[in-house]
Amino acid sequence: MPHITQIAAVEPESGSSFNCYLVPKVPLAASARQITGIVVSDSGPMMVNGKPAVHKLMTWIEGFPIVILVAHSGRRYHFPVLNST
């Protein structure tokens, strides 16, 4: 299954936004890890500043009473990948 490399979202009324990069297909350089806080290991999930990347999205989403996810090619690509994560 392919990997999502970025998740971004915006809440239109407040303008609150979320942006997170996920599972790069090539190893990150040490300088990129230092700047982004992204760590990828063979033995676990990708971490961003010490937390699983998908956890950051879920924490952001929990701040809203109603959530509707919309994605280009969501049904065929993004949602199955997100569900498997």
VOROTI-796193 format. One line per field, with one value per atom (N, C-alpha, C): residue number from 1; chain; atom name; x, y, z; residue in one letter. Coordinates in Angstrom, 2 decimals. Atoms other than C-alpha are relative to their C-alpha. Layout:
BEGIN
nr NUM ...
kette A ...
atom CA ...
px X ...
py Y ...
pz Z ...
rest a ...
This chain:
BEGIN
nr 1 1 1 2 2 2 3 3 3 4 4 4 5 5 5 6 6 6 7 7 7 8 8 8 9 9 9 10 10 10 11 11 11 12 12 12 13 13 13 14 14 14 15 15 15 16 16 16 17 17 17 18 18 18 19 19 19 20 20 20 21 21 21 22 22 22 23 23 23 24 24 24 25 25 25 26 26 26 27 27 27 28 28 28 29 29 29 30 30 30 31 31 31 32 32 32 33 33 33 34 34 34 35 35 35 36 36 36 37 37 37 38 38 38 39 39 39 40 40 40 41 41 41 42 42 42 43 43 43 44 44 44 45 45 45 46 46 46 47 47 47 48 48 48 49 49 49 50 50 50 51 51 51 52 52 52 53 53 53 54 54 54 55 55 55 56 56 56 57 57 57 58 58 58 59 59 59 60 60 60 61 61 61 62 62 62 63 63 63 64 64 64 65 65 65 66 66 66 67 67 67 68 68 68 69 69 69 70 70 70 71 71 71 72 72 72 73 73 73 74 74 74 75 75 75 76 76 76 77 77 77 78 78 78 79 79 79 80 80 80 81 81 81 82 82 82 83 83 83 84 84 84 85 85 85
kette A A A A A A A A A A A A A A A A A A A A A A A A A A A A A A A A A A A A A A A A A A A A A A A A A A A A A A A A A A A A A A A A A A A A A A A A A A A A A A A A A A A A A A A A A A A A A A A A A A A A A A A A A A A A A A A A A A A A A A A A A A A A A A A A A A A A A A A A A A A A A A A A A A A A A A A A A A A A A A A A A A A A A A A A A A A A A A A A A A A A A A A A A A A A A A A A A A A A A A A A A A A A A A A A A A A A A A A A A A A A A A A A A A A A A A A A A A A A A A A A A A A A A A A A A A A A A A A
atom N CA C N CA C N CA C N CA C N CA C N CA C N CA C N CA C N CA C N CA C N CA C N CA C N CA C N CA C N CA C N CA C N CA C N CA C N CA C N CA C N CA C N CA C N CA C N CA C N CA C N CA C N CA C N CA C N CA C N CA C N CA C N CA C N CA C N CA C N CA C N CA C N CA C N CA C N CA C N CA C N CA C N CA C N CA C N CA C N CA C N CA C N CA C N CA C N CA C N CA C N CA C N CA C N CA C N CA C N CA C N CA C N CA C N CA C N CA C N CA C N CA C N CA C N CA C N CA C N CA C N CA C N CA C N CA C N CA C N CA C N CA C N CA C N CA C N CA C N CA C N CA C N CA C N CA C N CA C N CA C N CA C N CA C N CA C N CA C N CA C
px 0.84 0.00 0.89 -0.78 1.31 -0.07 -0.04 2.13 -0.45 0.30 0.65 1.24 -1.19 3.52 -0.32 0.39 1.55 -1.50 1.40 -1.71 -0.13 0.26 -3.04 -1.50 1.42 -6.40 -0.21 0.37 -8.17 -1.45 1.37 -11.29 -0.40 0.26 -12.89 -0.53 0.57 -14.78 1.05 -1.00 -11.88 1.33 -1.28 -9.04 1.07 -0.95 -7.39 0.50 -0.54 -5.05 0.92 -0.85 -3.06 0.85 -0.87 -0.07 1.02 -0.93 2.02 0.52 -0.60 4.43 0.15 -0.01 4.39 0.88 -0.75 6.61 0.63 -0.67 9.05 0.49 -0.42 10.06 1.51 -1.46 13.76 0.44 -0.47 15.81 0.20 -0.19 15.87 1.44 -1.34 19.18 -0.07 -0.05 20.29 -0.47 0.42 19.77 -1.51 1.45 16.19 -0.70 0.58 15.45 0.06 -0.17 16.78 -0.99 0.90 14.67 -1.46 1.42 11.40 -0.45 0.38 11.49 -0.50 0.48 10.65 1.09 -0.90 12.24 -0.71 0.55 11.67 0.92 -0.81 12.84 -0.62 0.49 12.54 -0.92 0.72 10.96 -1.29 1.19 8.09 -0.54 0.62 5.89 0.89 -0.69 7.20 -0.44 0.30 7.42 0.30 -0.24 7.13 0.07 -0.23 8.60 -0.40 0.21 8.33 -1.38 1.34 4.69 -0.29 0.37 3.24 -0.72 0.52 2.34 -1.52 1.45 -1.25 -0.64 0.49 -1.72 -0.18 0.11 -1.09 -1.27 1.23 -3.92 -1.21 1.16 -6.34 -0.18 0.08 -5.52 -0.58 0.51 -6.20 -1.49 1.40 -9.48 -0.91 0.82 -10.72 -0.45 0.37 -10.93 -1.25 1.16 -13.96 -1.19 1.17 -17.53 -0.47 0.42 -18.23 1.17 -1.14 -15.59 -0.45 0.23 -15.95 1.33 -1.26 -12.84 -0.29 0.14 -12.57 1.40 -1.32 -9.70 -0.16 -0.07 -8.88 0.35 -0.18 -9.11 -0.11 0.11 -10.09 -0.52 0.63 -12.34 0.92 -0.83 -9.90 1.42 -1.40 -6.59 0.22 -0.38 -6.28 -0.69 0.71 -8.99 0.43 -0.50 -7.91 1.41 -1.34 -4.29 -0.06 0.15 -5.32 -0.60 0.61 -7.53 1.02 -0.99 -4.67 1.08 -0.98 -2.42 -0.54
py -1.17 0.00 1.24 -1.24 3.50 0.72 -0.78 5.96 1.43 -1.43 9.39 0.72 -0.73 11.88 1.32 -1.23 14.90 -0.01 -0.21 15.57 1.48 -1.40 19.12 0.19 -0.25 20.45 1.43 -1.34 23.73 -0.01 -0.19 24.63 1.38 -1.25 27.32 1.16 -1.11 29.31 0.71 -0.61 29.87 0.24 -0.07 29.46 -0.87 0.90 26.94 -1.01 0.92 24.74 -1.02 1.11 21.53 -0.40 0.46 20.37 -0.95 0.99 17.23 -0.86 0.87 15.27 -1.40 1.38 11.46 -0.89 1.08 8.49 0.34 -0.28 9.77 -1.29 1.21 7.27 -0.17 0.08 8.06 0.39 -0.35 8.30 1.52 -1.42 11.77 0.28 -0.43 13.58 0.45 -0.41 14.37 1.44 -1.41 18.09 0.14 -0.04 17.46 -0.51 0.52 15.38 1.06 -1.02 18.18 1.15 -1.12 20.88 -0.39 0.39 18.93 -0.74 0.82 16.77 -1.37 1.29 13.75 -1.06 1.14 10.42 -1.23 1.22 7.25 -1.14 1.16 3.90 -1.24 1.25 0.37 -0.75 0.79 -0.83 0.66 -0.64 1.63 1.06 -1.02 4.41 1.23 -1.26 7.70 0.90 -0.87 10.15 1.44 -1.43 13.94 0.62 -0.56 15.64 -0.98 1.01 12.38 -0.64 0.59 11.54 -0.58 0.53 9.34 1.08 -1.07 11.60 -0.01 0.05 10.38 0.48 -0.49 11.15 1.52 -1.45 14.83 0.40 -0.31 14.83 -0.26 0.34 13.08 0.99 -1.00 15.50 1.31 -1.23 18.45 -0.14 0.24 16.95 0.00 0.07 16.36 1.36 -1.34 20.13 0.55 -0.47 20.39 -0.91 0.82 19.24 -0.87 0.74 18.10 -0.01 0.12 16.80 -0.75 0.67 15.94 0.01 0.09 14.68 -0.05 -0.06 15.54 -0.11 0.15 14.47 -0.29 0.36 14.36 -1.48 1.46 10.63 -0.66 0.52 10.06 -1.42 1.32 7.04 -1.09 1.04 5.18 -0.06 -0.03 6.25 0.46 -0.58 8.55 -0.65 0.55 7.14 -1.43 1.34 3.47 0.03 -0.10 4.49 0.53 -0.55 6.60 -1.03 1.04 3.80 -1.09 1.05 1.28 0.50 -0.58 3.66 -0.02
pz 0.00 0.00 0.00 0.01 -0.78 1.35 -1.24 1.98 -0.27 0.04 2.61 0.49 -0.43 2.82 0.67 -0.67 4.03 0.28 -0.33 5.82 0.36 -0.32 5.85 0.07 -0.16 6.96 0.44 -0.45 7.58 0.45 -0.46 9.54 -0.51 0.70 7.36 0.86 -0.78 10.01 0.84 -0.87 12.40 -0.70 0.69 9.91 0.65 -0.65 12.24 -1.03 1.00 10.22 0.64 -0.42 10.55 -1.19 1.07 8.51 0.60 -0.52 9.06 -1.14 0.99 6.87 0.57 -0.46 7.06 -0.86 0.60 6.17 -1.36 1.26 3.54 -0.65 0.73 0.83 -0.04 -0.06 1.20 1.41 -1.35 4.40 0.13 -0.26 5.96 0.39 -0.40 6.26 1.46 -1.41 9.82 0.17 -0.10 9.16 -0.15 0.17 7.98 1.25 -1.25 11.10 1.09 -1.02 13.27 -0.19 0.30 11.55 0.18 0.02 11.21 1.24 -1.14 14.33 -0.40 0.51 12.13 0.19 -0.17 13.06 -0.54 0.57 11.05 0.39 -0.35 12.39 -0.64 0.57 11.04 0.96 -1.00 14.28 0.51 -0.53 14.78 -0.94 0.86 13.43 -0.12 0.13 12.16 1.14 -1.12 15.02 -0.40 0.19 14.92 1.39 -1.34 17.99 1.10 -1.02 19.92 0.06 0.01 19.07 -1.38 1.31 16.31 -0.82 0.85 13.35 -0.09 0.12 13.04 1.30 -1.28 16.75 -0.04 0.11 15.95 -0.74 0.75 13.38 0.87 -0.81 15.74 1.14 -1.07 18.56 -0.53 0.60 16.25 -0.31 0.37 14.99 1.23 -1.21 18.56 0.50 -0.42 19.02 -0.67 0.74 16.71 0.26 -0.30 17.41 -1.18 1.20 13.82 -0.97 0.92 11.40 -1.24 1.28 7.72 -0.74 0.73 5.93 -1.50 1.45 2.24 -0.59 0.63 -0.01 -1.47 1.41 -3.69 -0.05 0.08 -4.51 1.37 -1.35 -0.88 0.08 -0.12 -1.34 -0.54 0.62 -3.60 0.55 -0.39 -2.09 1.45 -1.29 0.94 1.19 -1.17 3.24 0.30 -0.33 2.88 0.61 -0.56 3.55 1.43 -1.34 6.56 0.95 -0.84 7.90 0.36 -0.29 7.61 0.96 -0.94 9.56 1.39
rest m m m p p p h h h i i i t t t q q q i i i a a a a a a v v v e e e p p p e e e s s s g g g s s s s s s f f f n n n c c c y y y l l l v v v p p p k k k v v v p p p l l l a a a a a a s s s a a a r r r q q q i i i t t t g g g i i i v v v v v v s s s d d d s s s g g g p p p m m m m m m v v v n n n g g g k k k p p p a a a v v v h h h k k k l l l m m m t t t w w w i i i e e e g g g f f f p p p i i i v v v i i i l l l v v v a a a h h h s s s g g g r r r r r r y y y h h h f f f p p p v v v l l l n n n s s s t t t
